[in-house]
Amino acid sequence: MTEKLAPRNPGRRSLIVGGAAVAVAPAWMGVARAQSTPIKIGFPVPLTGAFSAEAQDQVRAAEIAIKDFNDAGGYKGRKAELLVRDDKLNPGEAATRTLELIEKDKVDFVVGSLSAATQLSINAVCRDRKVLFNSISQSDAINEAKDWSLYTFHEALNPHLTAGAVARYAFPKFGKKVVYLTADYAYGHEMVRGFQRAGQSLGVQTLADIRHPIGAADYSAFLPRIQSLKPDILVLCNFGRDLVNSAKQATDFGIKANTKIIAPVLLYTARQAGGADAFEGVLGGTSYYWGMEDKIPAAKAFNDKFRKAHGGAVPSDYGALGYAGVRSVLQAVLNANSTESMKVSIALRQLRYNWYKGEQFYRKCDHQSVQSVVIVESKSKNMKDKYDVFNVLSIENADEKNLRSCDELGHKVST
């Protein structure tokens, strides 16, 4: 019996297998579909809540990294897309939004977080589903073996590195009797630990570690005790709106008369919100300050792109982390010639980059970005414009020796 061929259809090809007609899409259609599929990056950050100003700047800067990649042609014709979600500064919400991004939206990678607590829940979801996650928020725990995976990267500074750099600069200059006003969650606790460890060899004495709930509006109950302890230094181990409120109220209460106020992370957004008087003379650390552009060409290039996109405004420190976190992942896609998380992870481990602040790389054992820490002090005089809010006092250069050791973090490193 002669087998009949299925009639030709100009819109498809057909293959006869065992007498059954099976439709086969033309090869060019498969290639076109693959090229048109965007590379999706999930971006969960707290668009609402105490850290909303910082989160919104992270989104603005991350969008510039997406534009850089797309303007350069993308990857094999594929453009990148940023899928922003509000984690509401809540670990459960962060996990839910991340799960939706992975399972419903089919993102290729996740970048984001702005809290030590939410980033651990985001990382757990990504780790279990073998999706690469690049965190852009400070945390010590995310680098520890118990929370880490081959898919876990940490673009931000961590509290040990940040607090250590500020301590090494400030304690020898301003005194050894210290009080900590600490947001009562992982960020605050880890920052205090970083200061205390750095202060041990300097003979620093902790007079008190006074803890407050995240999102506190009123600090008046703590200030009389702080003043009565007569510290040389008051360290504000808090973030975002908490930093603004505590700095304002400490200033109004007269703490600065006999005490130097420092912060592990002196936020650009907090300084803008709080104003010159509240932050006058406050010293702290940061991952980035736009004013570095006078000496660092990469900073000038990044700032100019941000200015063009946002009416002359300059990027914040945490905004810059959004840019670097996304751009590093997309560069690793190109280097790996793949969008598979494991292949991109291998490429990211090998990446050396200078996107905006100087040379950086990811340490092999824990995927922590090794980078500089900038020491800044708020100013209220001789400001060139409203963006000129800090003096750069010092830059502690990138050095793995300033991080906790791989062994301490629980990583077994072969020699």
C-alpha positions in Angstrom: 0.0 0.0 0.0 1.3 3.4 -1.0 1.6 5.8 1.9 -0.1 9.2 1.1 1.8 12.4 1.9 0.0 15.0 3.8 -1.0 18.0 1.7 1.5 20.9 1.9 0.5 23.9 3.9 2.5 27.1 3.2 2.4 28.1 6.8 4.0 24.9 8.3 6.1 21.9 7.6 4.9 18.4 8.3 6.8 15.2 8.9 5.2 11.7 8.4 6.1 9.4 11.2 4.5 5.9 11.3 1.6 7.1 9.1 0.9 10.1 11.4 1.4 13.7 10.4 3.4 15.7 12.9 3.6 19.5 12.6 7.2 20.9 12.8 7.9 24.6 13.0 10.5 25.9 10.5 13.9 26.2 12.0 14.0 30.0 11.4 10.8 30.4 13.5 12.5 28.7 16.5 15.5 31.0 16.2 13.3 34.0 15.9 11.3 33.0 18.9 14.5 32.5 21.0 15.9 35.8 19.9 12.6 37.6 20.8 12.4 36.1 24.3 13.7 38.7 26.8 16.2 37.9 29.5 14.1 38.5 32.6 15.6 39.8 35.8 13.4 39.7 38.8 13.9 42.7 41.1 12.2 42.5 44.5 12.8 45.6 46.7 10.7 47.4 49.4 9.0 50.1 47.3 6.8 50.9 50.3 7.9 51.2 53.9 10.9 52.7 55.8 13.4 52.0 53.0 11.3 53.1 50.0 13.5 56.0 49.0 16.5 53.8 48.7 14.6 51.1 46.9 13.2 53.5 44.3 16.7 54.7 43.5 17.8 51.1 43.1 15.1 50.6 40.5 16.2 53.8 38.7 19.8 52.7 38.5 19.0 49.1 37.6 17.0 50.3 34.6 20.1 52.1 33.4 22.0 48.8 33.5 19.2 47.2 31.5 19.4 50.1 28.9 23.2 49.7 28.7 22.8 46.0 27.9 20.0 46.5 25.4 21.7 49.5 23.6 24.8 47.3 23.1 22.7 44.7 21.3 21.7 42.4 24.1 22.6 38.7 24.0 22.2 37.1 20.5 19.5 39.5 19.8 17.7 39.0 23.1 17.1 42.2 25.2 16.9 42.3 29.0 13.8 43.2 31.0 13.5 44.2 34.6 10.5 42.9 36.6 10.2 45.0 39.7 8.1 43.7 42.7 7.4 45.3 46.1 8.6 43.0 48.9 7.2 45.5 51.5 10.2 45.0 53.7 8.7 41.7 54.9 10.5 38.4 54.6 7.3 36.4 53.9 6.2 38.9 51.3 9.7 38.8 49.7 9.6 35.0 49.5 6.1 35.1 47.9 7.0 37.7 45.3 10.3 35.9 44.5 8.4 32.6 44.0 6.0 34.2 41.7 8.8 35.8 39.7 10.4 32.4 39.2 7.4 30.1 38.7 4.9 32.5 37.1 7.0 35.1 35.4 9.8 32.7 34.5 12.6 35.1 35.3 16.1 33.9 34.5 17.8 35.6 37.4 17.0 37.6 40.6 18.7 40.8 41.8 17.5 42.9 44.7 16.6 43.2 48.3 17.2 46.1 50.7 17.1 44.3 54.1 19.2 41.7 55.8 16.1 39.7 56.6 14.4 39.8 53.2 17.5 38.9 51.3 17.8 35.7 53.2 14.3 34.7 52.4 14.8 35.6 48.7 18.0 33.7 48.7 16.3 30.6 50.1 13.7 30.6 47.4 16.3 31.1 44.6 18.7 28.5 46.1 16.1 25.8 46.3 15.1 26.4 42.7 18.6 26.8 41.4 18.1 30.4 40.2 21.0 32.8 40.5 20.5 35.6 43.0 22.7 38.7 43.4 21.9 40.6 46.6 22.3 44.4 46.8 21.8 44.8 50.5 24.2 44.5 53.4 24.3 41.2 55.2 26.9 39.0 56.9 24.8 35.9 57.1 24.2 35.5 53.3 27.9 34.7 52.8 27.9 32.0 55.6 27.9 28.4 54.4 24.5 27.7 56.1 22.7 30.2 53.9 24.9 30.2 50.8 24.8 28.3 47.6 26.6 28.3 44.2 23.7 30.5 43.0 24.2 33.1 45.8 26.2 36.3 45.1 26.5 39.4 47.2 27.2 42.7 45.3 26.7 44.9 48.4 29.2 45.6 51.1 28.7 43.5 54.3 28.4 44.8 57.9 31.7 43.3 58.9 33.6 45.2 56.1 31.6 48.4 56.4 31.6 48.8 60.2 35.3 47.7 60.3 36.3 50.4 57.9 34.5 53.1 59.8 35.8 51.9 63.1 39.4 51.8 61.9 39.0 55.5 60.8 36.9 56.9 63.6 37.8 55.2 66.9 41.5 56.4 67.0 40.3 60.0 66.2 37.2 60.5 68.4 37.6 58.3 71.5 37.1 54.8 73.0 33.9 55.0 75.0 31.0 54.0 72.7 27.2 53.7 72.8 25.3 52.0 70.0 21.7 52.9 69.1 20.7 49.8 67.2 17.8 48.8 65.0 16.8 45.5 66.5 17.2 43.1 63.5 20.0 41.5 61.6 21.5 44.6 60.0 21.8 46.4 63.3 23.2 43.4 65.2 25.7 42.6 62.5 26.9 46.2 62.4 27.5 46.3 66.2 29.4 43.1 65.9 31.6 44.6 63.2 32.4 47.7 65.2 33.2 45.7 68.4 35.5 43.3 66.6 37.4 46.1 65.0 37.5 48.0 68.3 39.0 45.1 70.3 42.6 45.8 69.2 42.0 49.6 69.8 40.9 49.2 73.4 37.4 50.5 72.7 34.8 50.1 75.5 31.1 49.5 74.8 29.1 51.5 77.3 25.7 50.3 76.0 23.9 48.7 73.1 20.5 50.3 73.1 18.1 48.6 70.7 15.0 50.0 69.0 12.3 48.4 66.8 12.7 48.9 63.0 10.5 51.8 61.8 10.6 53.7 65.2 9.5 57.3 65.0 10.3 58.5 68.5 13.8 58.1 70.1 13.2 60.5 73.0 13.1 57.6 75.5 16.7 56.6 74.6 18.4 60.0 74.5 18.6 60.9 78.2 20.3 57.5 78.9 22.7 58.0 76.1 23.6 61.5 77.3 24.0 60.3 80.9 26.6 57.7 79.8 28.8 60.4 78.4 30.1 58.5 75.4 32.9 59.8 73.1 31.0 58.3 70.2 27.4 57.5 69.5 27.0 54.9 66.7 23.6 54.9 64.8 23.3 51.3 63.6 20.1 51.8 61.7 19.0 52.6 58.2 16.7 54.7 56.0 14.0 56.6 57.8 15.2 55.3 61.1 18.6 56.9 60.5 16.9 60.2 59.5 14.7 60.3 62.6 17.4 59.2 65.1 20.0 61.7 63.7 17.4 64.6 63.8 16.4 63.8 67.4 19.9 63.3 68.7 20.9 66.6 67.2 17.9 68.4 68.7 18.6 66.9 72.1 22.1 68.3 72.1 24.0 65.0 71.9 26.6 66.5 69.6 27.8 68.9 72.2 30.1 66.3 73.7 29.7 63.3 71.5 30.7 62.4 67.9 27.9 60.8 66.0 28.9 58.2 63.4 27.0 55.7 61.3 28.2 52.5 59.6 26.3 53.5 56.5 25.8 57.2 56.0 23.1 57.2 53.4 23.0 59.8 50.7 19.2 59.5 50.6 19.0 59.9 54.4 21.2 63.0 54.3 19.0 64.5 51.6 15.8 63.8 53.6 17.1 64.8 57.0 18.9 68.0 55.9 22.2 69.7 56.6 21.5 70.7 60.2 20.5 67.2 61.4 23.5 65.5 59.8 26.1 68.3 60.4 29.4 66.6 61.2 28.0 63.1 61.2 30.6 60.7 59.8 30.1 57.2 58.3 30.8 54.7 55.6 29.3 54.2 52.2 29.8 52.0 49.1 29.7 55.0 46.8 29.4 58.8 46.6 28.7 60.5 43.3 31.4 63.1 44.1 34.1 60.5 43.5 33.6 61.3 39.8 36.4 63.9 40.0 38.9 61.1 40.4 37.2 58.0 39.1 36.3 58.0 35.4 33.8 55.1 35.8 31.9 57.1 38.4 31.7 60.1 36.0 30.3 57.8 33.2 27.7 56.3 35.5 26.7 59.6 37.0 26.2 61.2 33.5 23.9 58.4 32.4 21.9 58.7 35.6 21.7 62.5 35.2 20.5 62.2 31.6 17.8 59.8 32.6 16.6 61.6 35.7 16.7 65.4 35.0 20.2 66.1 36.4 19.8 64.2 39.6 22.7 62.1 40.8 22.6 58.4 41.9 22.7 57.4 45.6 24.9 54.8 47.1 22.3 52.0 47.2 21.1 53.1 43.8 24.6 52.3 42.4 24.3 48.8 43.9 21.2 48.3 41.8 23.2 49.2 38.7 26.2 47.1 39.5 24.1 44.1 40.6 22.2 43.9 37.3 25.1 44.9 35.1 27.4 42.2 36.5 24.8 39.5 35.9 24.2 40.6 32.3 27.9 40.8 31.7 28.3 37.2 33.0 25.6 36.1 30.5 27.7 37.4 27.7 30.9 35.9 29.1 29.2 32.5 29.7 27.4 32.6 26.3 24.4 31.3 28.2 21.4 32.2 30.4 21.6 29.1 32.4 22.1 30.0 36.1 25.0 27.6 36.8 26.9 28.7 33.7 26.4 32.3 34.5 27.4 31.6 38.1 30.7 30.2 36.9 31.3 33.3 34.7 30.3 35.7 37.5 32.9 34.0 39.8 35.6 34.9 37.3 34.4 38.5 36.6 36.6 41.5 37.3 34.8 44.7 36.8 34.7 48.4 37.2 31.2 49.7 36.6 31.2 52.8 38.8 33.6 53.0 41.7 36.9 51.2 40.9 38.0 47.6 40.5 35.8 44.8 42.0 35.6 41.0 41.9 33.7 38.2 43.6 35.6 36.2 46.2 35.6 32.6 45.1 34.7 30.9 48.4 31.5 32.9 49.2 30.8 35.2 46.1 31.2 38.4 48.2 32.1 41.4 46.1 35.5 42.6 47.2 35.5 46.4 47.0 36.5 49.7 48.6 34.7 51.4 51.5 34.3 55.2 51.3 34.5 57.3 54.5 32.4 60.4 54.3 31.3 63.3 56.5 28.1 65.3 56.1 28.6 69.0 55.4 26.4 72.1 55.4 28.9 74.8 54.2 30.6 75.3 50.9 28.1 73.2 49.0 28.3 73.6 45.2 24.7 72.5 44.8 22.0 70.6 46.6 23.6 67.2 45.7 27.0 68.2 47.2 26.4 66.9 50.7 29.5 64.9 51.7 33.2 65.4 52.0 35.2 62.2 51.2 37.6 61.8 54.0 39.2 58.5 53.1 38.8 55.4 50.9 39.8 52.0 52.3 40.8 50.1 49.3 39.5 46.7 48.3 41.3 44.0 50.2 40.1 40.4 51.0 42.0 40.6 54.3 39.3 43.0 55.6 36.6 40.3 55.2 35.9 37.5 57.6 37.9 34.4 56.5 36.3 31.7 54.3 37.0 29.3 57.1 35.1 31.4 59.7 32.1 31.5 57.3 32.1 27.7 57.1 33.5 27.3 53.6 36.0 24.5 53.0 38.6 25.9 50.7 40.9 23.5 48.9 44.6 24.5 48.6 
